[in-house]
Amino acid sequence: MEFNLSTLFFIVFIVMILQPILTGRVFGFRREQAIRNIERKRGSRVITMIHRQEKRSLFGVNVSRMIDLEDAQSIISAIKATPDDKPIDLVLHTPGGLVIAAMQIARAVEAHPAKVTVFVPIYAMSGGTLIALAADEIVMGEFSMLGPIDPQIMGISAASIVAARDAKPIEHVSDVALVLADVSDKAINQVTRGAVEIMTPRMEREEAEALARKLASGTWTHDYALTPAEAHELGLEVTVGMPPEILNLMKLFPAPVKQSAVEFLPFDPPGKKMG
């Protein structure tokens, strides 16, 4: 075959198409091995929900992931397929997502008879925190974070919409603002009631109601980072200390390759000599 510029372009084009597919297959195989190792070590069923910004297609389009109904369907199926006496380790890394989907997952987690441990290596915000509330134990790293579960209406805190309505006489509030405030009241009540429902099997109802109100009523901004210490003070069963195998598993869910502003050299252990 004659090798010319057209042939070179064709080869490059084929490589660009196949490279993401092959890379995905390799990482998929390594993730499966890592999950199997964790399951053997802990005697559990490992389920992951890792939402990282992914690069897809040969043009490198970035796609952000959040909790959706497809996630709910997959996790519920995995939980229902797990024997009742088999513990579940659920690894969460998510900014949140649909309340209805998060609530479905939380109910499935709470309903599993054996122990369910939620691991939060980096963060599980909003709907991710709602799911974590249903677990028997939450394992966080030293710098991991949870977040408030206050609902958002059109990207605005429902609690703030209600506060804005209540800050002025009703005759000075527009019809649109009144409608949004009504929806916000309902959303806060629904999320609070749902959180109480999934927490009461593990704590007194009064404690669950107080915690649910604090998390859902706009005490903090929606992106507020709840540290392990704060989560423990709120009454959550939090264990600090992320197993190395969970951190290694996270490395197998790579974000898109891009130029980082952070650089550092590998650390050479004491006593190691350069060859």
C-alpha positions as CSV (number, residue, x, y, z in Angstrom):
1,M,0.0,0.0,0.0
2,E,1.3,3.4,-0.9
3,F,2.0,5.5,2.1
4,N,1.1,9.1,1.5
5,L,-0.4,12.1,3.4
6,S,-4.0,10.8,2.9
7,T,-3.0,7.5,4.5
8,L,-1.4,9.2,7.4
9,F,-4.5,11.3,8.0
10,F,-6.6,8.1,7.9
11,I,-4.4,6.4,10.4
12,V,-4.5,9.3,12.8
13,F,-8.3,9.5,12.4
14,I,-8.7,5.8,13.3
15,V,-6.4,6.2,16.3
16,M,-8.4,9.2,17.5
17,I,-11.6,7.1,17.3
18,L,-10.2,4.0,19.0
19,Q,-8.1,5.6,21.7
20,P,-11.0,6.7,24.0
21,I,-12.6,3.3,23.5
22,L,-9.5,1.3,24.3
23,T,-8.6,3.6,27.3
24,G,-12.2,3.1,28.6
25,R,-11.9,-0.7,28.3
26,V,-8.6,-0.7,30.2
27,F,-9.9,1.5,33.0
28,G,-13.1,-0.6,33.1
29,F,-11.1,-3.8,33.5
30,R,-8.9,-2.3,36.3
31,R,-12.0,-1.0,38.1
32,E,-13.5,-4.4,38.1
33,Q,-10.3,-5.9,39.5
34,A,-10.2,-3.2,42.2
35,I,-13.8,-3.7,43.2
36,R,-13.3,-7.5,43.4
37,N,-10.4,-7.0,45.7
38,I,-12.4,-4.7,48.0
39,E,-15.3,-7.2,48.1
40,R,-13.0,-10.0,49.0
41,K,-11.2,-8.0,51.7
42,R,-14.4,-6.6,53.3
43,G,-16.8,-9.4,52.6
44,S,-19.2,-7.0,51.1
45,R,-21.0,-6.0,47.9
46,V,-19.4,-2.9,46.4
47,I,-21.5,-0.4,44.5
48,T,-20.1,2.8,43.1
49,M,-21.7,6.1,42.0
50,I,-18.9,8.3,40.8
51,H,-19.8,11.5,39.1
52,R,-16.8,13.1,37.5
53,Q,-16.6,15.4,34.5
54,E,-15.9,13.0,31.7
55,K,-14.4,13.6,28.3
56,R,-16.3,11.8,25.6
57,S,-16.2,11.5,21.8
58,L,-13.2,12.0,19.5
59,F,-13.6,15.8,19.9
60,G,-13.1,15.6,23.6
61,V,-16.4,17.1,24.7
62,N,-16.7,17.3,28.5
63,V,-19.9,15.9,30.0
64,S,-20.8,16.6,33.7
65,R,-22.7,13.9,35.5
66,M,-25.3,14.3,38.3
67,I,-27.7,11.9,40.1
68,D,-30.5,11.0,37.7
69,L,-33.2,8.4,37.4
70,E,-30.9,6.1,35.5
71,D,-28.5,6.0,38.5
72,A,-31.5,5.3,40.7
73,Q,-32.6,2.4,38.6
74,S,-29.1,0.9,38.4
75,I,-28.4,1.2,42.2
76,I,-31.8,-0.1,43.2
77,S,-31.3,-3.1,40.9
78,A,-27.9,-3.8,42.4
79,I,-29.2,-3.5,46.0
80,K,-32.2,-5.8,45.3
81,A,-29.8,-8.4,43.7
82,T,-27.7,-8.4,46.9
83,P,-28.5,-11.1,49.4
84,D,-30.2,-9.8,52.6
85,D,-27.3,-10.9,54.8
86,K,-24.6,-9.4,52.6
87,P,-23.2,-5.9,53.7
88,I,-23.1,-3.2,51.0
89,D,-20.3,-0.7,50.6
90,L,-21.5,2.3,48.5
91,V,-18.8,4.6,47.2
92,L,-20.2,8.1,46.6
93,H,-18.6,10.9,44.7
94,T,-21.3,13.3,43.5
95,P,-22.3,17.0,43.4
96,G,-26.0,15.9,43.8
97,G,-28.8,15.9,41.3
98,L,-32.5,15.1,41.2
99,V,-34.2,14.9,44.6
100,I,-36.6,12.2,43.4
101,A,-33.7,10.0,42.2
102,A,-31.6,10.6,45.4
103,M,-34.7,9.8,47.5
104,Q,-35.3,6.5,45.7
105,I,-31.7,5.4,46.2
106,A,-31.8,6.5,49.9
107,R,-34.9,4.4,50.5
108,A,-33.3,1.4,48.9
109,V,-30.2,1.9,51.0
110,E,-32.2,2.2,54.2
111,A,-34.3,-0.9,53.3
112,H,-31.3,-3.3,52.9
113,P,-31.3,-5.6,56.0
114,A,-27.6,-6.0,56.3
115,K,-25.2,-3.1,57.1
116,V,-24.7,-0.4,54.5
117,T,-21.6,1.7,54.6
118,V,-21.3,4.8,52.5
119,F,-17.8,5.9,51.6
120,V,-17.2,9.6,50.8
121,P,-13.6,9.8,49.5
122,I,-13.9,13.5,48.4
123,Y,-17.5,14.8,48.5
124,A,-21.1,13.8,48.4
125,M,-23.2,17.0,48.3
126,S,-26.9,17.7,48.3
127,G,-28.6,14.5,47.0
128,G,-25.4,12.6,47.8
129,T,-25.7,13.7,51.4
130,L,-29.4,12.6,51.4
131,I,-28.3,9.1,50.3
132,A,-25.6,9.1,53.0
133,L,-28.2,9.8,55.7
134,A,-29.8,6.5,55.0
135,A,-26.6,4.5,55.6
136,D,-25.7,2.7,58.8
137,E,-22.2,4.2,58.7
138,I,-20.6,7.0,56.8
139,V,-16.9,6.8,56.2
140,M,-15.1,10.0,55.3
141,G,-11.6,11.1,54.7
142,E,-10.0,13.7,56.8
143,F,-10.9,16.4,54.2
144,S,-14.0,14.8,52.8
145,M,-17.2,16.8,52.8
146,L,-21.0,16.4,52.9
147,G,-23.4,19.3,52.3
148,P,-26.9,20.7,53.0
149,I,-29.9,19.1,51.4
150,D,-31.9,22.3,51.0
151,P,-33.9,22.1,47.7
152,Q,-33.1,24.5,44.8
153,I,-35.9,26.1,42.8
154,M,-34.7,27.4,39.4
155,G,-31.2,27.4,40.7
156,I,-32.2,29.5,43.8
157,S,-32.3,28.3,47.4
158,A,-35.9,27.5,48.3
159,A,-35.3,28.8,51.8
160,S,-34.1,32.1,50.4
161,I,-37.2,32.4,48.2
162,V,-39.4,31.9,51.3
163,A,-37.3,34.4,53.3
164,A,-37.7,37.0,50.5
165,R,-41.5,36.5,50.5
166,D,-41.7,36.8,54.3
167,A,-39.5,40.0,54.4
168,K,-42.2,42.3,52.9
169,P,-45.9,42.8,53.2
170,I,-47.9,40.4,51.0
171,E,-49.3,43.1,48.9
172,H,-45.8,44.0,47.7
173,V,-45.0,40.5,46.6
174,S,-45.5,39.7,43.0
175,D,-47.6,36.7,41.9
176,V,-44.6,35.0,40.4
177,A,-42.7,35.4,43.7
178,L,-45.7,34.0,45.6
179,V,-45.9,31.0,43.3
180,L,-42.2,30.3,43.7
181,A,-42.5,30.7,47.5
182,D,-45.4,28.2,47.5
183,V,-43.4,25.7,45.6
184,S,-40.4,26.3,47.8
185,D,-42.4,25.7,51.0
186,K,-43.6,22.4,49.5
187,A,-40.1,21.4,48.4
188,I,-38.6,22.1,51.9
189,N,-41.4,20.1,53.6
190,Q,-41.0,17.2,51.2
191,V,-37.2,16.9,51.6
192,T,-37.4,17.3,55.4
193,R,-40.1,14.6,55.6
194,G,-38.1,12.3,53.4
195,A,-34.9,12.8,55.4
196,V,-36.8,12.0,58.6
197,E,-38.2,8.9,57.1
198,I,-34.8,7.4,56.2
199,M,-33.1,8.4,59.4
200,T,-35.6,7.3,62.0
201,P,-34.6,3.6,61.9
202,R,-31.2,4.6,63.4
203,M,-32.0,7.6,65.6
204,E,-34.9,9.0,67.7
205,R,-37.5,10.8,65.7
206,E,-37.0,14.1,67.5
207,E,-33.3,14.0,66.7
208,A,-34.0,13.1,63.1
209,E,-36.5,15.9,62.7
210,A,-34.1,18.5,64.2
211,L,-31.3,17.3,61.9
212,A,-33.5,17.2,58.8
213,R,-34.8,20.7,59.4
214,K,-31.2,22.0,59.9
215,L,-30.0,20.4,56.7
216,A,-33.0,21.3,54.6
217,S,-34.0,24.8,55.7
218,G,-31.2,26.9,54.4
219,T,-29.0,27.1,57.5
220,W,-26.0,27.3,55.2
221,T,-25.5,28.1,51.5
222,H,-26.1,25.1,49.2
223,D,-22.4,24.5,48.6
224,Y,-21.4,24.7,52.2
225,A,-18.9,22.0,53.1
226,L,-19.8,19.9,56.1
227,T,-16.6,18.5,57.6
228,P,-16.5,15.1,59.3
229,A,-16.3,16.8,62.7
230,E,-19.4,18.9,61.9
231,A,-21.3,15.9,60.6
232,H,-20.5,14.0,63.8
233,E,-21.6,16.9,65.9
234,L,-24.9,17.0,64.1
235,G,-25.5,13.4,65.2
236,L,-24.4,11.4,62.1
237,E,-22.5,8.1,62.5
238,V,-19.3,9.2,60.9
239,T,-16.0,7.3,60.9
240,V,-12.9,9.3,59.8
241,G,-10.3,7.3,57.9
242,M,-10.6,6.3,54.2
243,P,-9.2,2.9,53.4
244,P,-6.4,3.0,50.8
245,E,-8.2,0.6,48.5
246,I,-11.1,3.1,48.2
247,L,-8.7,5.9,47.3
248,N,-7.0,3.7,44.8
249,L,-10.4,2.9,43.3
250,M,-11.1,6.6,42.8
251,K,-7.9,6.9,40.7
252,L,-9.5,4.6,38.2
253,F,-12.3,7.1,37.4
254,P,-10.1,9.7,35.8
255,A,-11.3,13.2,35.0
256,P,-10.5,14.7,31.5
257,V,-6.8,15.2,30.9
258,K,-6.1,18.9,31.0
259,Q,-3.3,21.2,32.0
260,S,-3.3,21.5,35.8
261,A,-2.3,24.6,37.8
262,V,-0.9,22.2,40.5
263,E,2.4,20.5,40.0
264,F,4.6,18.5,42.4
265,L,7.4,16.0,42.2
266,P,7.1,12.4,43.5
267,F,8.3,12.1,47.1
268,D,11.3,9.8,47.6
269,P,11.2,7.9,50.9
270,P,14.1,8.5,53.3
271,G,17.1,6.3,52.6
272,K,16.2,5.8,48.9
273,K,19.2,6.6,46.7
274,M,19.1,7.8,43.1
275,G,20.6,5.3,40.7
